[in-house]
Amino acid sequence: MPTMTLTQTLVMGLLQCVAVLILIFVMVPLLTFAERKVIGYIQVRLGATRTAGGLVGITGALNRGMWSMGKLPVLSILRGLPVFIADILKLILKEDIIPAKAERSVFTLAPIISVMAAFGVFSAIAFFPGVLFTFPAKFPIVGGLPFMGFISDVNVGVLYILGLSSVGVYGIVLGAWASNSKYPLLGGLRSAAQIISYEVPLTLSLLTPVVLAGSLNFKDLSIRLSTGADMHWLGAIPLFVGFLVYTTCGFAETNRTPFDLPEAETELVAGFHTEYSGMKFGFFYLAEYTNMIVVSCFASAFFLGGYYLLPFGLQRLIPASVPFLGQPSILFFFLKVFAILFLFLWVRATLPRYRYDQLMDVGWKWLIPLTLVNLFVAALIRFAF
Amino acid sequence: MSFLRTLIPFDIIGGLTVTGRYFGKVFFSANRKKIRANLAHFTQEYPEVPVKLQPRFRGRLTLLKDEQGEIKCVCCLACEKICPTQVITIEKGKKEGRKMPFPVRYDFEMERCIFCEFCVESCGFDSIILNHQFELAGYNREDFSLGMDGLGHNMFEPSPVGRHSVAED
């Protein structure tokens, strides 16, 4: 790698941040659209198939255009696709109301904290362990420089990510308190209790791959786990259990069903974001879906093999000389990310919400002992072999 | 044993299997270019695709015609008598080359009709049915007084809303 000047470093960093931002801003609306479609299909209906009700005007023209694309009906997925543009437009154009009795500064700060905690995590996530492409020499500043698959290569990336992602609960709690309304406050309290109690098994289950691989660097950890370098094949067992526990805790951390108690709409109107509207609500929304993507990236990298095809360290069955399947690829990484995201939607359409005491039961009485035992087994495997 | 059953989420896996099976069914039948005969999903895309109704659906009253295009009604007035809201008015008449009586007027006031299908049940000659038209909204009151001829108030024509239905294209 050629040594870079300060300007080059700054420009490259900026470019990579912009690339990740674009990735988030493309994936989140598509994810909301996918949520409508997947839940629709699971409930034996079609989900979103038109942008608005009318047959006249802009939306009407859009609807008729989608319909005239082929013999009726064209692919059900294609017809509903403009819905996600309408979603974004609605959030941006909506009036931003701040309640008269709300604490204005904190009320405004809360969604920003949520979004920043969700976005900041991406700086330590590696989408690909090496160079994605090299800029051709004709570009003015960045010519000849490699575009890496990660923003920064942090030594203690896992620690950094865990620390930053638990800042997100501040956004929820502060927003709930600043709304000066009873339902958001209750939602915020529930959220604080839930996220703090699920942070423990989440971190403990993430310790299993850390112990097995012996690294805290996101990229190294993922590669060592998937290729099985200096890891016994028995390590697949604690990894699998850890994967199940991690996904469960991931559902709780991102406030998704069946653990969506902070926004239980039958009990608390909409939970912590009852008083929010417009783009401030959009920020909470963005943060929730970004957190889903973060959790999926984690599960993909640490448990499902990351940049390699086979999960749980089984990649050693395929020798590295095999052309495509034996090599790391960004495709495999995103394939697993999408699979976990689909699991999020699938579980939401299947399971009902847990009661509050059941939630605490699952967290403290089952998941924490399970992860402790799992961690012990992992340490034993690491120590013995 | 119960410890293991709590630890391993069999019930959750079972539930996910059921919903996943439905997802697959709908996904593979809905995302086709052509309409298939047995779609897996229950909802219908009404304005664009014609609705499939149940055979026993009770829509608007219509006189039936035989193979020669003659109206089958013989003016026995059974439907007029049995109608609970008295929406049917028949005027008996004669026609050249037809032995049976012929309805000169057959008026049907749809605004009072309760779609009970007593008229169809009472008819001994199978000459009236409630057809499958359901786009019955009208733009004024006169749209609901239907007769045998005319443009706007003809019971053989589609209703004013049905005439502009997207499903017809």
Contacts between the chains, C-beta under 8 A, distances in Angstrom:
chain1	res1	chain2	res2	distance
A	38	B	23	6.8
A	40	B	26	8.0
A	41	B	22	7.3
A	41	B	23	4.8
A	41	B	26	4.2
A	41	B	27	5.4
A	41	B	30	7.2
A	41	B	41	7.6
A	42	B	19	4.7
A	42	B	20	7.8
A	42	B	22	5.7
A	42	B	23	4.8
A	42	B	26	7.8
A	43	B	22	7.8
A	44	B	22	5.6
A	44	B	25	7.9
A	44	B	26	6.0
A	44	B	40	6.8
A	44	B	41	5.3
A	44	B	42	5.4
A	45	B	26	7.8
A	45	B	41	5.3
A	45	B	42	6.5
A	45	B	43	4.3
A	46	B	26	7.6
A	46	B	30	5.9
A	46	B	41	5.5
A	46	B	43	5.8
A	46	B	45	7.1
A	49	B	45	6.2
A	55	B	47	7.1
A	55	B	166	6.9
A	67	B	48	5.6
A	70	B	33	5.9
A	71	B	33	5.9
A	71	B	34	6.2
A	72	B	35	6.9
A	72	B	48	6.2
A	72	B	49	6.1
A	73	B	35	6.6
A	73	B	45	6.2
A	73	B	48	6.7
A	73	B	49	6.2
A	74	B	33	6.9
A	75	B	31	5.0
A	75	B	32	7.6
A	75	B	33	7.1
A	76	B	30	4.1
A	76	B	31	5.3
A	77	B	31	6.0
A	346	B	16	6.3
A	346	B	19	6.7
A	346	B	20	6.6
A	346	B	23	7.3
A	347	B	16	7.1
A	349	B	19	5.7
A	350	B	12	7.8
A	350	B	15	4.8
A	350	B	16	5.4
A	350	B	18	7.8
A	350	B	19	4.5
A	351	B	12	6.6
A	351	B	15	6.6
A	366	B	6	7.2
A	366	B	7	7.2
A	370	B	7	7.3
